[in-house]
Amino acid sequence: MNAPPGSSFWQTVRLVAWSFFGVRRRADQALDIRHTRPVHVIAAGLIGAVLFVLALVLLVSWVVGSEATH
Protein backbone atom coordinates (compact mmCIF):
# COMPACT_ATOMS: atom_id res chain seq x y z
CA MET A 1 0.00 0.00 0.00
CA ASN A 2 1.45 3.33 -1.05
CA ALA A 3 1.30 6.33 1.23
CA PRO A 4 -0.84 9.24 0.07
CA PRO A 5 1.12 12.14 -1.39
CA GLY A 6 2.47 14.55 1.21
CA SER A 7 2.21 12.15 4.12
CA SER A 8 5.85 11.80 5.15
CA PHE A 9 6.69 11.35 8.80
CA TRP A 10 8.42 14.71 9.06
CA GLN A 11 5.44 16.54 7.61
CA THR A 12 3.27 14.78 10.18
CA VAL A 13 5.69 15.81 12.93
CA ARG A 14 5.36 19.42 11.78
CA LEU A 15 1.57 19.13 11.73
CA VAL A 16 1.53 17.71 15.27
CA ALA A 17 4.01 20.33 16.51
CA TRP A 18 1.74 23.13 15.30
CA SER A 19 -1.17 21.33 16.95
CA PHE A 20 0.60 21.53 20.31
CA PHE A 21 0.47 25.31 19.93
CA GLY A 22 -3.16 25.17 18.88
CA VAL A 23 -2.65 26.82 15.51
CA ARG A 24 -2.70 25.68 11.93
CA ARG A 25 -0.60 27.23 9.23
CA ARG A 26 -2.01 27.74 5.76
CA ALA A 27 0.70 25.52 4.32
CA ASP A 28 -0.46 22.66 6.54
CA GLN A 29 -4.08 22.92 5.49
CA ALA A 30 -3.27 20.97 2.34
CA LEU A 31 -1.75 18.22 4.51
CA ASP A 32 -4.97 17.37 6.27
CA ILE A 33 -5.38 14.66 8.86
CA ARG A 34 -7.06 12.56 6.15
CA HIS A 35 -3.74 12.39 4.30
CA THR A 36 -1.63 11.24 7.23
CA ARG A 37 -1.03 7.79 8.59
CA PRO A 38 -2.42 7.16 12.08
CA VAL A 39 0.84 5.52 13.14
CA HIS A 40 2.76 8.69 12.21
CA VAL A 41 0.33 10.88 14.17
CA ILE A 42 0.53 8.67 17.26
CA ALA A 43 4.33 8.46 17.12
CA ALA A 44 4.73 12.21 16.58
CA GLY A 45 2.28 12.94 19.40
CA LEU A 46 4.10 10.66 21.83
CA ILE A 47 7.48 12.11 20.90
CA GLY A 48 6.12 15.65 21.28
CA ALA A 49 4.56 14.85 24.66
CA VAL A 50 7.78 13.30 25.97
CA LEU A 51 9.83 16.29 24.80
CA PHE A 52 7.34 18.67 26.39
CA VAL A 53 7.46 16.85 29.74
CA LEU A 54 11.26 16.71 29.64
CA ALA A 55 11.42 20.44 28.92
CA LEU A 56 9.14 21.13 31.89
CA VAL A 57 11.20 18.90 34.19
CA LEU A 58 14.42 20.62 33.12
CA LEU A 59 12.85 24.06 33.59
CA VAL A 60 11.58 23.22 37.06
CA SER A 61 14.89 21.68 38.13
CA TRP A 62 16.73 24.75 36.83
CA VAL A 63 14.41 27.14 38.69
CA VAL A 64 14.53 25.12 41.91
CA GLY A 65 18.31 24.77 41.61
CA SER A 66 18.78 28.50 41.11
CA GLU A 67 16.55 29.28 44.10
CA ALA A 68 18.60 27.00 46.36
CA THR A 69 21.76 29.02 45.70
CA HIS A 70 20.21 32.32 46.79
Stockholm file with secondary structure:
# STOCKHOLM 1.0

chainA/1-70         MNAPPGSSFWQTVRLVAWSFFGVRRRADQALDIRHTRPVHVIAAGLIGAVLFVLALVLLVSWVVGSEATH
#=GR chainA/1-70 SS CCCCTTCCHHHHHHHHHHHHHTCCCHHHHSSCGGGSCHHHHHHHHHHHHHHHHHHHHHHHHHHHHHHHTC
#=GC SS_cons        CCCCTTCCHHHHHHHHHHHHHTCCCHHHHSSCGGGSCHHHHHHHHHHHHHHHHHHHHHHHHHHHHHHHTC
//
